[in-house]
Amino acid sequence: MKTKEAALQNPYYQKELISASRFFQESYVELTDLGVHEDFITVVHVFSDELKKNYWLNAGGTFLLTDDRDKLILFLGNVYFAMERSLEAGGT
């Protein structure tokens, strides 16, 4: 993974499937407020160490994967950023 500031050579990941109610209990944010209309969401945490104690914060440290293959939500500094893949006219 690379960011403008630094690159992490060997990231470690932890993936978990959590319910919408648990997501709200932990974040105080409804999935529907993020445009996600699912009962469960996959949360991926990125760590810089093998013991998975240090979040890699240069890239946010946490991603939310939705059923929409073209949408990724990044959590960074208590703010959620939705990223959507789109194709330019004539692109593939």
DOFIVEX-923489 format. One record per residue: residue in three letters; chain; z, x, y of N, C-alpha, C, O, CB in turn. Coordinates in Angstrom, 3 decimals. Glycine has a CB too. Layout:
node residuo Ala, cadena A, nz Z, nx X, ny Y, caz Z, cax X, cay Y, cz Z, cx X, cy Y, oz Z, ox X, oy Y, cbz Z, cbx X, cby Y
...
This chain:
node residuo Met, cadena A, nz 0.000, nx 0.844, ny -1.177, caz 0.000, cax 0.000, cay 0.000, cz 0.000, cx 0.887, cy 1.237, oz 0.650, ox 1.932, oy 1.256, cbz 1.217, cbx -0.959, cby -0.001
node residuo Lys, cadena A, nz -0.714, nx 0.481, ny 2.251, caz -0.748, cax 1.252, cay 3.478, cz -0.505, cx 0.341, cy 4.668, oz -0.959, ox -0.803, oy 4.698, cbz -2.086, cbx 1.985, cby 3.622
node residuo Thr, cadena A, nz 0.210, nx 0.862, ny 5.635, caz 0.327, cax 0.208, cay 6.931, cz -0.088, cx 1.233, cy 7.963, oz -0.384, ox 2.380, oy 7.627, cbz 1.787, cbx -0.334, cby 7.197
node residuo Lys, cadena A, nz -0.109, nx 0.830, ny 9.196, caz -0.493, cax 1.750, cay 10.251, cz 0.477, cx 2.925, cy 10.340, oz 0.055, ox 4.058, oy 10.575, cbz -0.561, cbx 1.022, cby 11.584
node residuo Glu, cadena A, nz 1.789, nx 2.663, ny 10.153, caz 2.805, cax 3.702, cay 10.328, cz 2.966, cx 4.601, cy 9.114, oz 3.100, ox 5.816, oy 9.259, cbz 4.122, cbx 3.070, cby 10.650
node residuo Ala, cadena A, nz 2.955, nx 4.024, ny 7.921, caz 3.275, cax 4.826, cay 6.747, cz 2.634, cx 4.210, cy 5.516, oz 2.238, ox 3.045, oy 5.510, cbz 4.800, cbx 4.946, cby 6.560
node residuo Ala, cadena A, nz 2.544, nx 5.024, ny 4.480, caz 2.035, cax 4.551, cay 3.202, cz 3.130, cx 4.721, cy 2.162, oz 3.852, ox 5.718, oy 2.160, cbz 0.740, cbx 5.315, cby 2.787
node residuo Leu, cadena A, nz 3.244, nx 3.752, ny 1.292, caz 4.193, cax 3.819, cay 0.190, cz 3.401, cx 4.178, cy -1.054, oz 2.566, ox 3.397, oy -1.509, cbz 4.979, cbx 2.467, cby 0.006
node residuo Gln, cadena A, nz 3.657, nx 5.343, ny -1.598, caz 2.864, cax 5.845, cay -2.718, cz 3.129, cx 5.102, cy -4.022, oz 2.197, ox 4.845, oy -4.784, cbz 3.138, cbx 7.308, cby -2.914
node residuo Asn, cadena A, nz 4.379, nx 4.755, ny -4.288, caz 4.739, cax 4.109, cay -5.549, cz 5.624, cx 2.896, cy -5.297, oz 6.840, ox 2.976, oy -5.476, cbz 5.451, cbx 5.101, cby -6.480
node residuo Pro, cadena A, nz 5.047, nx 1.791, ny -4.890, caz 5.873, cax 0.604, cay -4.651, cz 6.376, cx -0.004, cy -5.962, oz 5.730, ox 0.108, oy -7.005, cbz 5.079, cbx -0.443, cby -3.862
node residuo Tyr, cadena A, nz 7.515, nx -0.635, ny -5.887, caz 8.092, cax -1.358, cay -7.012, cz 8.175, cx -2.822, cy -6.611, oz 8.516, ox -3.143, oy -5.473, cbz 9.504, cbx -0.789, cby -7.410
node residuo Tyr, cadena A, nz 7.862, nx -3.704, ny -7.544, caz 7.793, cax -5.123, cay -7.242, cz 8.771, cx -5.906, cy -8.111, oz 9.055, ox -5.544, oy -9.253, cbz 6.367, cbx -5.643, cby -7.441
node residuo Gln, cadena A, nz 9.270, nx -6.981, ny -7.534, caz 10.067, cax -7.939, cay -8.294, cz 9.518, cx -9.323, cy -7.971, oz 9.491, ox -9.736, oy -6.812, cbz 11.610, cbx -7.827, cby -7.950
node residuo Lys, cadena A, nz 9.088, nx -10.023, ny -8.990, caz 8.465, cax -11.334, cay -8.804, cz 9.377, cx -12.390, cy -9.407, oz 9.902, ox -12.218, oy -10.506, cbz 7.043, cbx -11.387, cby -9.454
node residuo Glu, cadena A, nz 9.564, nx -13.497, ny -8.669, caz 10.334, cax -14.601, cay -9.229, cz 9.779, cx -15.935, cy -8.755, oz 9.300, ox -16.069, oy -7.629, cbz 11.813, cbx -14.475, cby -8.848
node residuo Leu, cadena A, nz 9.855, nx -16.896, ny -9.627, caz 9.416, cax -18.253, cay -9.327, cz 10.653, cx -19.045, cy -8.926, oz 11.601, ox -19.153, oy -9.704, cbz 8.677, cbx -18.914, cby -10.554
node residuo Ile, cadena A, nz 10.649, nx -19.601, ny -7.713, caz 11.807, cax -20.364, cay -7.268, cz 11.378, cx -21.759, cy -6.822, oz 10.241, ox -21.976, oy -6.401, cbz 12.534, cbx -19.632, cby -6.123
node residuo Ser, cadena A, nz 12.304, nx -22.682, ny -6.926, caz 12.020, cax -24.062, cay -6.554, cz 12.042, cx -24.214, cy -5.037, oz 12.604, ox -23.387, oy -4.319, cbz 13.033, cbx -25.020, cby -7.205
node residuo Ala, cadena A, nz 11.422, nx -25.284, ny -4.573, caz 11.399, cax -25.568, cay -3.138, cz 12.817, cx -25.781, cy -2.616, oz 13.127, ox -25.368, oy -1.498, cbz 10.528, cbx -26.806, cby -2.842
node residuo Ser, cadena A, nz 13.680, nx -26.416, ny -3.400, caz 15.050, cax -26.650, cay -2.950, cz 15.832, cx -25.336, cy -2.860, oz 16.602, ox -25.141, oy -1.920, cbz 15.763, cbx -27.627, cby -3.899
node residuo Arg, cadena A, nz 15.643, nx -24.439, ny -3.823, caz 16.321, cax -23.138, cay -3.754, cz 15.798, cx -22.321, cy -2.570, oz 16.567, ox -21.646, oy -1.885, cbz 16.124, cbx -22.351, cby -5.075
node residuo Phe, cadena A, nz 14.494, nx -22.387, ny -2.337, caz 13.921, cax -21.679, cay -1.194, cz 14.583, cx -22.144, cy 0.096, oz 14.921, ox -21.332, oy 0.958, cbz 12.393, cbx -21.897, cby -1.124
node residuo Phe, cadena A, nz 14.768, nx -23.453, ny 0.225, caz 15.416, cax -23.999, cay 1.425, cz 16.874, cx -23.553, cy 1.509, oz 17.350, ox -23.198, oy 2.587, cbz 15.333, cbx -25.538, cby 1.429
node residuo Gln, cadena A, nz 17.584, nx -23.569, ny 0.387, caz 18.991, cax -23.150, cay 0.384, cz 19.154, cx -21.702, cy 0.827, oz 20.137, ox -21.357, oy 1.484, cbz 19.592, cbx -23.332, cby -1.005
node residuo Glu, cadena A, nz 18.196, nx -20.858, ny 0.471, caz 18.285, cax -19.435, cay 0.787, cz 17.714, cx -19.077, cy 2.150, oz 18.138, ox -18.095, oy 2.759, cbz 17.581, cbx -18.645, cby -0.262
node residuo Ser, cadena A, nz 16.749, nx -19.867, ny 2.638, caz 16.063, cax -19.478, cay 3.872, cz 16.225, cx -20.475, cy 5.014, oz 15.914, ox -20.161, oy 6.163, cbz 14.609, cbx -19.291, cby 3.594
node residuo Tyr, cadena A, nz 16.711, nx -21.677, ny 4.703, caz 16.827, cax -22.761, cay 5.691, cz 15.461, cx -23.146, cy 6.269, oz 15.366, ox -23.640, oy 7.393, cbz 17.776, cbx -22.343, cby 6.830
node residuo Val, cadena A, nz 14.425, nx -22.915, ny 5.494, caz 13.058, cax -23.267, cay 5.879, cz 12.468, cx -24.104, cy 4.744, oz 12.541, ox -23.718, oy 3.577, cbz 12.179, cbx -21.978, cby 6.167
node residuo Glu, cadena A, nz 11.888, nx -25.240, ny 5.090, caz 11.214, cax -26.065, cay 4.094, cz 9.834, cx -25.472, cy 3.812, oz 9.143, ox -25.033, oy 4.731, cbz 11.098, cbx -27.546, cby 4.576
node residuo Leu, cadena A, nz 9.445, nx -25.461, ny 2.561, caz 8.110, cax -24.967, cay 2.224, cz 7.033, cx -25.758, cy 2.955, oz 6.014, ox -25.194, oy 3.354, cbz 7.879, cbx -25.039, cby 0.712
node residuo Thr, cadena A, nz 7.246, nx -27.049, ny 3.132, caz 6.248, cax -27.868, cay 3.830, cz 6.066, cx -27.418, cy 5.275, oz 4.987, ox -27.585, oy 5.845, cbz 6.651, cbx -29.342, cby 3.793
node residuo Asp, cadena A, nz 7.125, nx -26.843, ny 5.880, caz 6.997, cax -26.313, cay 7.239, cz 6.078, cx -25.092, cy 7.284, oz 5.554, ox -24.732, oy 8.338, cbz 8.374, cbx -25.948, cby 7.794
node residuo Leu, cadena A, nz 5.894, nx -24.465, ny 6.123, caz 4.993, cax -23.312, cay 6.016, cz 3.610, cx -23.730, cy 5.526, oz 2.747, ox -22.886, oy 5.283, cbz 5.584, cbx -22.262, cby 5.071
node residuo Gly, cadena A, nz 3.410, nx -25.025, ny 5.386, caz 2.121, cax -25.519, cay 4.906, cz 1.968, cx -25.455, cy 3.408, oz 0.852, ox -25.546, oy 2.896, cbz 1.021, cbx -24.753, cby 5.535
node residuo Val, cadena A, nz 3.076, nx -25.297, ny 2.685, caz 3.055, cax -25.203, cay 1.231, cz 3.581, cx -26.519, cy 0.671, oz 4.718, ox -26.908, oy 0.942, cbz 3.905, cbx -23.985, cby 0.721
node residuo His, cadena A, nz 2.758, nx -27.196, ny -0.104, caz 3.133, cax -28.492, cay -0.670, cz 3.219, cx -28.376, cy -2.184, oz 2.482, ox -29.032, oy -2.921, cbz 2.118, cbx -29.594, cby -0.262
node residuo Glu, cadena A, nz 4.138, nx -27.526, ny -2.627, caz 4.334, cax -27.268, cay -4.049, cz 5.822, cx -27.389, cy -4.363, oz 6.663, ox -27.260, oy -3.473, cbz 3.789, cbx -25.859, cby -4.450
node residuo Asp, cadena A, nz 6.139, nx -27.636, ny -5.625, caz 7.536, cax -27.726, cay -6.039, cz 8.148, cx -26.363, cy -6.291, oz 9.366, ox -26.199, oy -6.221, cbz 7.657, cbx -28.572, cby -7.279
node residuo Phe, cadena A, nz 7.299, nx -25.382, ny -6.585, caz 7.754, cax -24.020, cay -6.848, cz 6.843, cx -23.046, cy -6.111, oz 5.684, ox -23.342, oy -5.823, cbz 7.770, cbx -23.717, cby -8.377
node residuo Ile, cadena A, nz 7.397, nx -21.885, ny -5.815, caz 6.610, cax -20.843, cay -5.157, cz 6.989, cx -19.500, cy -5.776, oz 8.129, ox -19.296, oy -6.194, cbz 6.849, cbx -20.840, cby -3.604
node residuo Thr, cadena A, nz 6.024, nx -18.594, ny -5.828, caz 6.280, cax -17.251, cay -6.335, cz 6.642, cx -16.353, cy -5.162, oz 5.903, ox -16.241, oy -4.184, cbz 5.048, cbx -16.691, cby -7.108
node residuo Val, cadena A, nz 7.805, nx -15.714, ny -5.290, caz 8.282, cax -14.790, cay -4.265, cz 8.162, cx -13.379, cy -4.832, oz 8.643, ox -13.099, oy -5.930, cbz 9.766, cbx -15.114, cby -3.832
node residuo Val, cadena A, nz 7.516, nx -12.495, ny -4.075, caz 7.346, cax -11.107, cay -4.497, cz 8.058, cx -10.210, cy -3.485, oz 7.743, ox -10.215, oy -2.295, cbz 5.826, cbx -10.729, cby -4.619
node residuo His, cadena A, nz 9.026, nx -9.439, ny -3.987, caz 9.744, cax -8.485, cay -3.151, cz 9.165, cx -7.101, cy -3.416, oz 8.886, ox -6.753, oy -4.563, cbz 11.286, cbx -8.521, cby -3.434
node residuo Val, cadena A, nz 8.983, nx -6.310, ny -2.359, caz 8.447, cax -4.954, cay -2.479, cz 9.570, cx -3.976, cy -2.148, oz 10.220, ox -4.081, oy -1.108, cbz 7.206, cbx -4.738, cby -1.534
node residuo Phe, cadena A, nz 9.782, nx -3.029, ny -3.048, caz 10.848, cax -2.038, cay -2.887, cz 10.252, cx -0.636, cy -2.850, oz 9.174, ox -0.383, oy -3.389, cbz 11.886, cbx -2.155, cby -4.031
node residuo Ser, cadena A, nz 10.973, nx 0.256, ny -2.208, caz 10.529, cax 1.646, cay -2.138, cz 11.170, cx 2.513, cy -3.219, oz 10.814, ox 3.682, oy -3.367, cbz 10.843, cbx 2.220, cby -0.770
node residuo Asp, cadena A, nz 12.116, nx 1.946, ny -3.978, caz 12.804, cax 2.739, cay -4.996, cz 12.800, cx 2.025, cy -6.347, oz 12.711, ox 0.800, oy -6.423, cbz 14.244, cbx 3.032, cby -4.560
node residuo Glu, cadena A, nz 12.896, nx 2.812, ny -7.392, caz 12.824, cax 2.290, cay -8.749, cz 13.992, cx 1.356, cy -9.085, oz 13.838, ox 0.455, oy -9.910, cbz 12.788, cbx 3.436, cby -9.732
node residuo Leu, cadena A, nz 15.140, nx 1.555, ny -8.467, caz 16.305, cax 0.706, cay -8.720, cz 16.221, cx -0.637, cy -7.994, oz 17.058, ox -1.517, oy -8.196, cbz 17.569, cbx 1.429, cby -8.304
node residuo Lys, cadena A, nz 15.215, nx -0.779, ny -7.160, caz 14.950, cax -2.018, cay -6.410, cz 16.136, cx -2.423, cy -5.528, oz 16.593, ox -3.566, oy -5.540, cbz 14.617, cbx -3.158, cby -7.380
node residuo Lys, cadena A, nz 16.610, nx -1.440, ny -4.769, caz 17.705, cax -1.683, cay -3.834, cz 17.247, cx -1.617, cy -2.383, oz 17.906, ox -2.164, oy -1.500, cbz 18.817, cbx -0.680, cby -4.065
node residuo Asn, cadena A, nz 16.129, nx -0.955, ny -2.131, caz 15.659, cax -0.747, cay -0.765, cz 14.327, cx -1.455, cy -0.541, oz 13.284, ox -1.026, oy -1.034, cbz 15.520, cbx 0.753, cby -0.466
node residuo Tyr, cadena A, nz 14.389, nx -2.556, ny 0.218, caz 13.152, cax -3.258, cay 0.559, cz 12.266, cx -2.341, cy 1.383, oz 12.748, ox -1.586, oy 2.227, cbz 13.449, cbx -4.570, cby 1.330
node residuo Trp, cadena A, nz 10.972, nx -2.414, ny 1.132, caz 10.023, cax -1.657, cay 1.950, cz 9.665, cx -2.535, cy 3.130, oz 8.817, ox -3.420, oy 3.020, cbz 8.739, cbx -1.234, cby 1.133
node residuo Leu, cadena A, nz 10.307, nx -2.290, ny 4.251, caz 10.203, cax -3.172, cay 5.403, cz 8.984, cx -2.918, cy 6.270, oz 8.686, ox -3.735, oy 7.142, cbz 11.419, cbx -3.045, cby 6.231
node residuo Asn, cadena A, nz 8.256, nx -1.808, ny 6.067, caz 7.054, cax -1.563, cay 6.874, cz 6.029, cx -2.665, cy 6.687, oz 5.254, ox -2.964, oy 7.596, cbz 6.434, cbx -0.215, cby 6.514
node residuo Ala, cadena A, nz 6.026, nx -3.267, ny 5.509, caz 5.071, cax -4.347, cay 5.249, cz 5.780, cx -5.682, cy 5.073, oz 5.205, ox -6.620, oy 4.522, cbz 4.238, cbx -4.034, cby 4.009
node residuo Gly, cadena A, nz 7.016, nx -5.775, ny 5.534, caz 7.740, cax -7.027, cay 5.441, cz 8.701, cx -7.089, cy 4.276, oz 9.774, ox -7.680, oy 4.399, cbz 6.785, cbx -8.143, cby 5.343
node residuo Gly, cadena A, nz 8.353, nx -6.502, ny 3.159, caz 9.245, cax -6.479, cay 2.019, cz 9.159, cx -7.703, cy 1.116, oz 9.511, ox -7.621, oy -0.061, cbz 10.623, cbx -6.332, cby 2.494
node residuo Thr, cadena A, nz 8.698, nx -8.837, ny 1.643, caz 8.634, cax -10.054, cay 0.837, cz 7.343, cx -10.817, cy 1.118, oz 6.955, ox -11.009, oy 2.271, cbz 9.853, cbx -10.949, cby 1.113
node residuo Phe, cadena A, nz 6.692, nx -11.245, ny 0.049, caz 5.481, cax -12.061, cay 0.142, cz 5.701, cx -13.342, cy -0.629, oz 6.422, ox -13.359, oy -1.627, cbz 4.237, cbx -11.299, cby -0.397
node residuo Leu, cadena A, nz 5.086, nx -14.408, ny -0.173, caz 5.107, cax -15.677, cay -0.892, cz 3.692, cx -15.967, cy -1.362, oz 2.752, ox -15.987, oy -0.568, cbz 5.657, cbx -16.840, cby 0.003
node residuo Leu, cadena A, nz 3.553, nx -16.190, ny -2.659, caz 2.244, cax -16.514, cay -3.230, cz 2.197, cx -18.005, cy -3.491, oz 3.123, ox -18.568, oy -4.074, cbz 1.974, cbx -15.709, cby -4.542
node residuo Thr, cadena A, nz 1.133, nx -18.641, ny -3.066, caz 0.977, cax -20.081, cay -3.247, cz -0.098, cx -20.355, cy -4.289, oz -0.759, ox -19.435, oy -4.770, cbz 0.623, cbx -20.770, cby -1.909
node residuo Asp, cadena A, nz -0.265, nx -21.618, ny -4.633, caz -1.333, cax -21.984, cay -5.562, cz -2.708, cx -21.773, cy -4.939, oz -3.708, ox -21.676, oy -5.652, cbz -1.178, cbx -23.439, cby -6.003
node residuo Asp, cadena A, nz -2.760, nx -21.702, ny -3.627, caz -4.011, cax -21.465, cay -2.911, cz -4.308, cx -19.967, cy -2.967, oz -3.614, ox -19.177, oy -2.327, cbz -3.928, cbx -21.976, cby -1.423
node residuo Arg, cadena A, nz -5.321, nx -19.572, ny -3.718, caz -5.644, cax -18.149, cay -3.898, cz -6.050, cx -17.466, cy -2.601, oz -6.062, ox -16.237, oy -2.528, cbz -6.756, cbx -17.996, cby -4.908
node residuo Asp, cadena A, nz -6.378, nx -18.237, ny -1.586, caz -6.821, cax -17.660, cay -0.321, cz -5.708, cx -17.620, cy 0.724, oz -5.966, ox -17.333, oy 1.894, cbz -7.998, cbx -18.443, cby 0.217
node residuo Lys, cadena A, nz -4.467, nx -17.908, ny 0.308, caz -3.358, cax -17.944, cay 1.262, cz -2.218, cx -17.059, cy 0.773, oz -1.840, ox -17.102, oy -0.398, cbz -2.863, cbx -19.392, cby 1.473
node residuo Leu, cadena A, nz -1.681, nx -16.262, ny 1.681, caz -0.541, cax -15.398, cay 1.418, cz 0.401, cx -15.537, cy 2.605, oz -0.039, ox -15.546, oy 3.754, cbz -0.979, cbx -13.900, cby 1.193
node residuo Ile, cadena A, nz 1.688, nx -15.645, ny 2.329, caz 2.665, cax -15.752, cay 3.407, cz 3.532, cx -14.509, cy 3.383, oz 4.085, ox -14.145, oy 2.345, cbz 3.531, cbx -17.043, cby 3.271
node residuo Leu, cadena A, nz 3.645, nx -13.867, ny 4.519, caz 4.427, cax -12.649, cay 4.688, cz 5.684, cx -12.980, cy 5.473, oz 5.629, ox -13.666, oy 6.493, cbz 3.602, cbx -11.544, cby 5.404
node residuo Phe, cadena A, nz 6.815, nx -12.490, ny 4.991, caz 8.085, cax -12.689, cay 5.681, cz 8.462, cx -11.368, cy 6.338, oz 8.607, ox -10.351, oy 5.659, cbz 9.210, cbx -13.182, cby 4.697
node residuo Leu, cadena A, nz 8.619, nx -11.383, ny 7.653, caz 8.917, cax -10.158, cay 8.391, cz 9.834, cx -10.470, cy 9.556, oz 9.449, ox -11.189, oy 10.479, cbz 7.625, cbx -9.485, cby 8.889
node residuo Gly, cadena A, nz 11.053, nx -9.931, ny 9.520, caz 11.989, cax -10.095, cay 10.631, cz 12.322, cx -11.545, cy 10.942, oz 12.323, ox -11.948, oy 12.105, cbz 11.432, cbx -9.451, cby 11.852
node residuo Asn, cadena A, nz 12.607, nx -12.334, ny 9.904, caz 12.944, cax -13.756, cay 10.045, cz 11.801, cx -14.597, cy 10.586, oz 12.026, ox -15.689, oy 11.107, cbz 14.133, cbx -13.910, cby 10.946
node residuo Val, cadena A, nz 10.590, nx -14.103, ny 10.468, caz 9.401, cax -14.842, cay 10.896, cz 8.428, cx -14.865, cy 9.723, oz 8.265, ox -13.866, oy 9.023, cbz 8.742, cbx -14.194, cby 12.177
node residuo Tyr, cadena A, nz 7.786, nx -16.003, ny 9.516, caz 6.799, cax -16.149, cay 8.458, cz 5.407, cx -16.094, cy 9.067, oz 5.134, ox -16.732, oy 10.084, cbz 7.009, cbx -17.471, cby 7.678
node residuo Phe, cadena A, nz 4.536, nx -15.324, ny 8.434, caz 3.148, cax -15.204, cay 8.874, cz 2.247, cx -15.670, cy 7.737, oz 2.296, ox -15.112, oy 6.641, cbz 2.807, cbx -13.732, cby 9.300
node residuo Ala, cadena A, nz 1.435, nx -16.678, ny 7.984, caz 0.486, cax -17.148, cay 6.969, cz -0.823, cx -16.423, cy 7.173, oz -1.371, ox -16.385, oy 8.275, cbz 0.280, cbx -18.694, cby 7.042
node residuo Met, cadena A, nz -1.308, nx -15.852, ny 6.102, caz -2.591, cax -15.159, cay 6.133, cz -3.542, cx -15.911, cy 5.217, oz -3.216, ox -16.197, oy 4.065, cbz -2.449, cbx -13.655, cby 5.699
node residuo Glu, cadena A, nz -4.702, nx -16.224, ny 5.730, caz -5.690, cax -16.941, cay 4.939, cz -7.000, cx -16.187, cy 4.933, oz -7.490, ox -15.739, oy 5.969, cbz -5.894, cbx -18.356, cby 5.475
node residuo Arg, cadena A, nz -7.555, nx -16.057, ny 3.740, caz -8.849, cax -15.402, cay 3.594, cz -9.924, cx -16.396, cy 3.988, oz -9.907, ox -17.552, oy 3.566, cbz -9.070, cbx -14.881, cby 2.138
node residuo Ser, cadena A, nz -10.839, nx -15.939, ny 4.785, caz -11.965, cax -16.791, cay 5.147, cz -13.228, cx -15.953, cy 5.094, oz -13.193, ox -14.734, oy 5.264, cbz -11.771, cbx -17.427, cby 6.559
node residuo Leu, cadena A, nz -14.321, nx -16.612, ny 4.860, caz -15.595, cax -15.923, cay 4.780, cz -16.394, cx -16.241, cy 6.020, oz -16.488, ox -17.399, oy 6.429, cbz -16.369, cbx -16.318, cby 3.507
node residuo Glu, cadena A, nz -16.967, nx -15.222, ny 6.616, caz -17.846, cax -15.419, cay 7.757, cz -19.113, cx -16.119, cy 7.283, oz -19.462, ox -16.041, oy 6.105, cbz -18.180, cbx -14.068, cby 8.449
node residuo Ala, cadena A, nz -19.786, nx -16.784, ny 8.168, caz -21.051, cax -17.445, cay 7.818, cz -21.999, cx -16.411, cy 7.227, oz -22.236, ox -15.362, oy 7.825, cbz -21.695, cbx -18.137, cby 9.066
node residuo Gly, cadena A, nz -22.528, nx -16.706, ny 6.073, caz -23.461, cax -15.803, cay 5.433, cz -22.781, cx -14.755, cy 4.561, oz -23.457, ox -13.984, oy 3.880, cbz -24.290, cbx -15.129, cby 6.468
node residuo Gly, cadena A, nz -21.440, nx -14.720, ny 4.576, caz -20.713, cax -13.747, cay 3.761, cz -20.559, cx -14.218, cy 2.333, oz -20.924, ox -15.344, oy 1.996, cbz -19.350, cbx -13.471, cby 4.357
node residuo Thr, cadena A, nz -20.017, nx -13.351, ny 1.494, caz -19.787, cax -13.728, cay 0.100, cz -18.335, cx -13.625, cy -0.238, oz -17.943, ox -13.903, oy -1.372, cbz -20.599, cbx -12.864, cby -0.842
